[in-house]
Amino acid sequence: MSNDPLVIFTPSGKRGRFPVGTPVLTAARQLGVDLDSVCGGRGICSKCQITPSYGEFSKHNVTVVDDALSEWNSVEQRYDDIRGLKKGRRLGCQATVQKDVVIDVPAESQVHKQVVRKRAEARDIVMNPSTRLYYVEVAEPDMHDPSGDLERLVAALRAEWDLPALEADLGVLQTMQAALRKGAWKVTVAVHLGDDTFSPRIIQIWPGFYEGTLYGLAVDLGSTTIAGHLCDLHTGEVIASSGIMNPQIRFGEDLMSRVSYGMMNDTGSVEMTAAVREGMNALFTQIASEAQIDPDLIVDAVFVCNPVMHHLFLGIDAYELGQAPFALATSDSLSLRAAELGLHLHPAARVYLLPCIAGHVGADAAAVALSEAPGKSDDLMLVVDVGTNAEIILGNRDKVLACSSPTGPAFEGAQISSGQRAAPGAIEHVQIDPVTKLPRFQVIGSDLWSDEDGFDAAIAQTGVTGICGSGIIEVVAEMRMAGIVDAPGLIGSAEQTGSPNCFTDGRTNSYLLHDGTADGGPKITVTNTDIRQIQMAKAALYSGARLLMDKFGVDQVDRVVLAGAFGAHISPKHAMVLGMIPDAPLDKVTSAGNAAGTGARIALLNTDARSEIEETVRDIHKIETAIEPRFQEHFVNASAIPNAVEPFPILNSIVTLPDVNHNTGGGRGGGRRRRST
């Protein structure tokens, strides 16, 4: 082992020895280096770019020779030809370790550098937190009436606050006597009021009157991002919100890749559990620092997550979720101690996990149901939480149905040639002129369109780096509206479409969105493979919704709610042109923002809501798409843009889609126009 090459990562300084032939990405994973890999090392996403350093490094006592990594390969060459790699860059999933090497992970390849656009939504919540502060005056010890300090403290709390007989954690006993005497027998105590798992107990004591407050965390543990909202348990105010990329991404972008990693590696599940808990603690430290509070004041936390994240967070092997019948270890809610999960909060902090609905419909969907309350709706509401694994809920006062649909990571930028996650410099909005067929766009970080004066100066710091989820949806829909893409999803040639931005790309055509190569930036294109990825993702989403509509016996819904941080940035018109969602009036398609996070915040601040969601989940009827014969039929139909058979009458009244077929070699302009079908 000692003869294996030494690999040193900068700027983290993490190092280890690995056998010759080990991919750099694998070495990074095993050392916990936050090298991004959207596709899980399949050589698709090219997010794992690294820069090897050569020469003598006295600091590390190592000399790196020119052949320290494997030779440049065809995958890297293909990426360089299409989008361009900066000089000296390699792909971490392709370059393998041959000899001692020092590897720099550039900022854009580090997981934690990504921008996470999750936020707490404004909402009225009835305050009923699990933990409260009580100020109390305690009788002094008396030689004639001997009793322990704790017993007299509990008696005072019962007498003054009508609290039940309370227990106390050991940490309280260790500090209680000093606090009582320092406070002249007047103290403030934090009391966890108990639940089905824990009896009511004192968890903290301060001498005199404590003027501060207690805090709780509402955490949305997603497969791509972890978002946390720090809340004042007295006022309900969101004090700070922050997010990080889920460190598990380095084991695979989608859920099944992670389940597979656990199956293929003896310690895979343990590694992924450790990674997500470590990332969570980093997030908690970040939020506490931002709010300028002591993490020990965080006494309660509520988590929502999909079933795979649920199991891996709890340290449960997700193997059974990778195969039918997709059995959960438990679908019930859980009340645990934060310390049991290795979370760095108050020593006695409690953690509540919302119940899961079914094998692939998790606590995040339950939180959306709590936030949006479709079961209390008079009209038929479709709630779609758009993500790597979409949760879909359809319901009204009569009944509520739910399913999950494996959309994959395409909507979040993965498996898209120029795709990236939402970050400054990413294209987020696109328009294509119906006459010239030329594009203009906006990027994150600027309100200016690319054809407006001052655009170049406004984006000088970031440049144009790629295209994020909302931009991908808009550009494909715009290409369809402009006749550049036909209903089956084929991009036409420059002659067929009348667009100078269409060009031959192998056996198909691609569309040039932006050429930044003159300024050292990337060439951003939309390829026919990209169109296929979006077609599969949107077809999965629509098919799940349509399946629930079948079960409900309806062909139309009254309103559509797009949930999730990503959902807040989706244009309803473009989503409907694409055929992501069922036909509905555009003013009835709204965004709920991060509804899962809102549901978590409701459960954090109002413990009665925990009972409510547990009861609600029992009444939700779960549909398993994997065993529904009509799902595949809907999927095939929904692969067309917007759909091969669904009429979309409301969309027809708003948009006229060109009736083009680029598979016939038709003439310039592509033929007559027709209403969408």
N, C-alpha and C positions, 0 to 999 in steps of 0.2 A: 504493500500500500504506500509506503514512504517513497517509492520510486515513481508514483503517479505524478503527472504534471500538477503544478500549483496554479490555481486560478484566483486572482485577486480582483475584486470589483471596487471601482470608485464611482461616486464619492462615499459609498457606505463603508468601505474598508473591510467588508466581509470577505473571507478567504476560505479555501478548502482544496483538498487534493482530489482529483477525479481521473478515472481511467481514460486512456487515449480513445478518442472517438465520441466522448460525451458531448452532446450539443450544449452550447453556451446557455441556452434557455433552461435546460435541465439542471445545469450547475447553479444557475440563479435561483431556480425554484427550491432546490435542496438547501441553499444557504439563506433563503428568505429574502433575497434581493428583489426589490419591487420593479422588476423588468416586465413591462406590459406584454400581454399576449392575448389579443382579442380572439384569435381562432384556436387557441390551445396548442400552438406549435405545429399547425398544419401547413404553414407556408402560404397562407391565403391573405392574411391581414397586413403583414409587414409592419406591425406595430412594435416588434421586438428589436428595433435597430440598436446596435451597439457600436462603439468605436474602440478597436483594439489599439493599445499603445505599445510601441516597440523601442528597444534600446535598454540601457542600464538604469535600474531603479535602486539606488543605494538605500533609500528609505525602506523598501520592501525586501532588500537583499536578493534581488532577482534580476536576471537579464532576459529580455524577451527578444527572440530571434524572428526573422521574417516569416518563417513557416510555423509559427506557434499555433496558428489556426489552420483548418483545412482550406483547400483552395476554393476560390470563388466558384459557385456552381450555377447551373442553368436556371434555378428558381430565382436566385439573386439577379442574374443577368436579365431575366424577363422583367422583373420589377424595375430594374434600372432603365431598361429600354422604354417602359411604359410611363413611369412616373419620375424616375431619376432618384438615385441615392446620393446623398452628399458624399463628397470625397472622403474616403477612409472609413465609411460606414459599412457594416455587415449586418446580416439578419441573424439574430441570436438563435433562431430555430434551425438554421442551415449551417452556420459555422460551427465546427466541432473542435474540441480541444486536442491539440497534438503535443504541445510542449508548454512550459511555464508561460503564463500570459497575464497581463494587466488589462482589464476591460473597463472602459468608462461607459456608464449608462447615462445618455444625455437626458436633459430635463423632459423632453417631449416623450421619451420612452418610459419614464417613471410613472407608475400607477398613480401615485398620490398627487401628481401635478394636474390631473384632469379636473375640469370644472364640473361640479355636481349641482344640477339645478333642481333641487328639492327644497321646498319651503313649507312652513306651516300656514294653513289657510285660516283666515279670520272666521270665527264661528262662535256662537253663543253656546256655552257649556255650563250645565248646573254643577257647581262645585261640591264635591263630596270625596275628598282625597282619602287615601288609606292611612296617612300619617299626619298627625296634628300636634301642635304645640300647646302645652298647658302650664300655666304658672300656678304654683301652689305654695302654701305655707304649712310647714310640717311641725308637729309637736316635738319639743325637745325631749331627749331621753330623761327618764325619771327612775331614780333608784327604787322608788316604791311601786313602780309599775313597769317592770323590765320588759322590753321588747326590742327587736332589731330595727335599725334605721329604715330598712326596706319596707318592713311591715307598717311602720308609721307613715311612710311616704305613700304607700298603696292605700292606706286608710284615708289619708288626706285627699287623695285624688278621687276616691269613692265619695267622700263626704262633700267635697267642693264641686266636683264635676260629674258626679253620678256615673263614674266609670266602673266597669266590672273589676273583679279581682284580677290584678295584672301580674304578669311574670316579668322578669328582667334578665337580659343577657348578661353574661359574665363581665363583659366590658363595662356595663353600667355599675355592677357591684364594685369593680375595681376603682371607679372614680367617684362613686356616689358620696361616701363619707366626707371626703375633702370638699366636694361641691356644696354639701349641706352646711358645713361649718363656715366655709368661705362666704356663702350667701346668707349667713345668719338665719339658717333654717327656711330660707325662701329660695326656691329654685324653679327653673323652667325645665320641663321634661318633654321629650318627643315621644309620642305614643303611637305605635302601629296598632290600629283598631281591630286587627284580626280578620280572618276570612275562613274559608272551609278547611284550609290547611294549617294555618298558624293561629294560635290563641293570642288574644290581645297582650301586648307587652311594651314595657319601657325600653327604648333603644338608645336614648341619649339624655344627658342631664347637664344643665348649665347652672352655675351659682347665680342667684338673683334673677332679674328679668332679662331674658335674652331678646335683644331687639332685632335680630336677624330673622331669616325665614328658612324654610326647608324647600328642597328642590326635587323634581322628578324628571325622568327622561322618557320621552316617547320616541321609540326607535323603529324605523322601517328598514328591516334587513332584506335588501333586494339581492338578486343574483349578480347585478352589475354594480349597484351602489348601496352604501349604508348611509342613511340620513338620520340625524338625531335632533330633537327639539327639546331644549332645556326649559322646563316650566316652573314657575313659582307655584308651589302647592297651596299657597294661601290665596293669591289673586287669580291664578290661572294664566297669567301673562306668560307669553313665550319670551324668555330672557335672551336666548341665543339659539341659533340654528346653524348647523354645519353638516357637511357630508364628505365622505371619502369614497374612493373606488373600493369595492369589495376585494380584498387581497386574494381571495380564492380565484380570481380571474386568471391568475397564472397557471391554474390547474385545468382551465377550460372555460370558454366564454359561456356556453349554455349548460343547463342543468344536467343533461344526460352525459355530457363530457366529464363532468365532475363525478357523477355516479360511476362512470366507466373508469375514471382515474382511481377511485376507491377500490373497484373490482380488480384492477390490473396491478395495484401496488399494495403490498402487505400493510404498509403504514399510511396508505393514502388518506383514509378517513381521519386518522389522528392528525396528520399534517394539515388537512383542510380545517379541522376544528380549531387547531392551534392558530392557524392563520387568521380565521375570522374573529376569534377572541382577541388576538393581538391587535388587529385592525380596529376592533371596537373600543378597546382601551385607549388606543391612540386618538380615536375620535372623541372619547369622553374627556381626555386630557385637553384636547384642542378646544372643546366647547367650554369647559370650566375656565380655561385660561382666557378665552374671549369674553366670558361673562365676569371674569375676575372674582371667582368664587372658589372655595375649597371643595374638591371632589367629595370629601367626607360629608358634605351637606346634602349630597344626592342620596335620598333614602328610599326611593321607589323608582322602578323602571317598568315600562310596558313594551313588549316586543311584538311586532307583526312580521311574518315572513311566509314564503311559500314552503311546501312540505319538505323539499330537499334541504333548503336553508335551515328549516326548523330542526331537522334531524342532525345535520352537521354542526349546528350551533350547540346543540345539547350533547354532542359527542356520541350520537347514535349512528351506526353505519346505515347509509341510505340504500344499501344493496336491494332491499325489497321494493323500493320505489322505482327501480330500474326495470322491473318486469311485472307482467300481469300476475295477480290482480291489483298491484300497486298498494300493498298493505302498509298502512302507517303503524308505527310502534304504538302511538296513541293519538287520537284525534281530539281528546278533551283539552280544556285549558289547563295550564300548569301554574302553580305558585311555588316559587323556589327562592332560596337565598342567593343573592348575587355572588357571594363567596364560593358557592358550589360551582359556579360557572367561570370562576377565575376573573371576575369583573372588579375593577378597582374603583369601587364606590364606597359609601359608608359601610363599615364592617358588618352592620346588621341590615343592610339594604335588602329589600325584597324585589323579586322579579316576577312579573305576570306575563305569560304568553297566551294570547288569544287562541281559541280553539281552531283547529283546521276543519274544513268542510268535508273534504274527501281526499283520495290518494294524490291528486295533483291540483286540488283546489284548496289553498291554504289559509292560514290565519290572516294573510294580507287581503284575501277576498272577503273574509269575515269582517275585517276592519272597514273595507269599502262598504259592505252592507250596513255596518253600524253608522258610518258617516253619511251615506246617501239615503239610507232607509227606503229601499224600493218596496218593502212590504207594507209601508205606510202610504204609498202613493195611490192616488185615485186613477191616474192614467198609467198606461203600460210603459215602464221605464227600462231601457237597456243601458246597463252600465258596463263599459269596457275599460279595463285597466290594461293599457297597452305596455307591454314589456317583452322581455325575452320569452317569457311564458305568460301569455295573456289570460287574465281571469275575466270571465264574462258572466254577468248576472242579468236576468230578465224577470221582472215581476211587477205586481201591484198588490192591492189588499187581498186579492183572492189567493195568490200563491207566488212563490219565488223559486226560480230554477237557476242553477249555476253549473258552469263547466269551465275547464281550462283548455287552451288551445296552444300547441307548440309553434308559435310564430317564428322562433329563432331570433338571432341577434341582428338581422339585416336592418330593422328600423332604428337600431342604435349605432349603425355605422360599420358593423362587422360584416365580412364577406362581401363588401362593396368595394370596388377597385379604388375609388377615391374617398371612401367613407372614413369617418372618424366620430368620436363622441363629441358632445357639445363642449366647445372650448373656444376662447377668442381666436378669430381667424377662420372659423368654420362657416361655410355657407349655410344659412338657415332659411332664407326665402328666395324664391326664383320666379321670374316672369319671362315668358317667351313671346315675342311679338308675333301675332298671327300672320302678318304679311311678310316681314323680313326673315322670320324664323330665327332671329338672333336673341340670345338671352341677356338678361340683366339680373343682378342678385344683390342680396344684403348678407353681410357676415356678422357673426356675434361680436359685439364690441363697437359697432357703428350703426347709426340709423340711416346713413346715406346709401343710396343705390349705386351700383358699380358704374353707371353711366352719368352720375352727377358730379359736378365740380367739387373738388375737395376729398373725393373718395380715397384716392391714393395716399394723401397725407393722413387721413383719418385712420387708415389701417397700416401705417408705416411700421408700427411696433410689431404687429403680428403677421402681416401679410395675409394671403389667402391660402389656407393650409389644407382644406379638404371640404367635405360636405357631411353635415350631421343629419340626424334622423328626419327632422321636419323639412330640411332642404331636399332630402332624397324623395320624400313623398311629393313635395311640390314639383320638383323637376320632372318626375315621371308623369304626373298628372298634366303638367303644362305641355310636355312632349306629346301626350295623347290629344290634348285640345288643339295643338298646332298641326296635327297630322304627321308628326315626325315618327311617332310610334303608332302602329295599328292595334286593333282590338286584341289580336292574339299575342301582342307583345313584341313584334318585330320592328326594329329600327330600319327605316328606309335609307336609301342612298341619297346623295346630294341631288341627283337628277330626279328621283321619285318625290322627294320632299320639298324641293326648292330651297333647301337650307345649305348654305356654304359650310356650316359647322358639322355636317354629317360627313364621315369619312370611312373608307374601307378599313376594317380592322380584322385581319385574318379572313375567316369565312363569312363574317357578318359585318355590320356597320356599327359605328359608335358615334356619339355626339359630344362635341367639344364644348364644355361649359366655361372653362377659363384656362388660358395658357400663361402660366407665370414663369416659364423657363427663362425668359429674357432677364428676369430679375433674380434668378437663382431659386425660384419657387417651383412648385410642382405643376404638372399639366393635369388639370382636373377634367375627367371625361366621364360620360355615362356609357357603359358598354352593354351589349345585349345580355351578357351574363348577369350584369347588375339588374337589368329589367327582370330577368327570370327570378333572381333572388327576392326581389320586391313582390313579384307575382305570387310566389309560394308563401311569403309571409302574410300578405294581405288576404290571400285565399284561405289560409288557415284561420285567420281572424274572422273573416266574414262567415265561413262555414260553421264555426262554433256558434256565432250569433244566430245564423239561419236555422241551425239544429234546435236551438232553444225555442225559436219562433214556431217550428214544426210541432214541438212538444206542447206549446201553448195553443196551437191551432190558429195562428194568425199569420198574415202575410205582410203586416206593417206594424211598426211600433209608434207610440205617440211622441216619445222623445229619446234622445241618445245623450248619455253623459260619458265624456272621455275623461277617464281618471288616470292618475299617475303623473309624475313630474313631466314625462315626455308628452303625455296627452294634452297638457296645458299649451303646448306650442304647435299643435296640429291644426291646420286650416280645415274647417269642416267641408268647405267646397272641394278642396283638393282630395280630401279623404274619400268623399263620395264619388268624385270622378274616377278615382283609382279603384273604387269598389271595396274599400276597407270596411265600410259600415253600411247598414241597410238604408234604403231610400227614406228620407224624412225631411221636413221643412228645415232649412238651414238655421232659422232662428230657434229651432228646437234641439239643435246640436250644441251642447255647451261643455265647458271644461270644469271639472271639479278640482283641478290641481292635484296635489298629492293626497288623494282621498284616503289611502291606506294610512298615511302619517296622521291625518286628521282623526281617523278612527282610533289610532293608538293614543292620541292625545285625549280624546274623549274618555277612553278606558282608564287612562292615567289619572285624570282629574275627577272622574266620577265613578266610584267603585260600583254604584248601582248599574252602570252601563255594562259592567262585566257580566252580571247576571243576565242582563237584557240580551247581550250578544250570544251568550251560551244558549239561551232559549231560542233565539232567532235561528242560530245555526242548526238546531235540531229540526226546525221546520223547513229549512231549505232543501229542495229536492235536487240531488246531484246527478248530473248526466255525464257518463264516461264516453267521451268522443271516440275512443279507441275501439269500442265494441258496437258503435252505431253504424249500420250499413249505409245510411244516407249521407253520412259525413263525407265519404269519398266522392259521392255524386255531386254534392254541393261544392266540394273542393275543386273538382274539374271545371264546373261551370264558373266558379269564382276566379279561375285563373285568367280568364279574359278580362279586359279593361273596358268598362267596369265589370261586366258579367255577360256570360253567353246566353242566358235565358231570362234572367230577372229583368222586368221592364223599366224600373227606375223612373216612373212618370214624373215625380217632383223634380228630379235632376234634369229630365227632358225639357221642362219648362224654363230652366235657367241656362242650360248649356246645350249647344248643338255640336256634337262631336263629328269630325270628318269621317266619312265612310271610305276608309282606305285599306288596301291590302298590299303590303310590301313584299308578299311572297310570289307575286305574279309578274314582277318587272314592269308594273304600270307606269304611265307617263308622269311627267313633272306635275306636282301638286297632288297626285295620288287619287284622282277620281272625284265623284260627287260627295256631297256632305249628307249626313243623316242624323236623325235624333239618336241619342244613346240607347243601346239595348243591352 
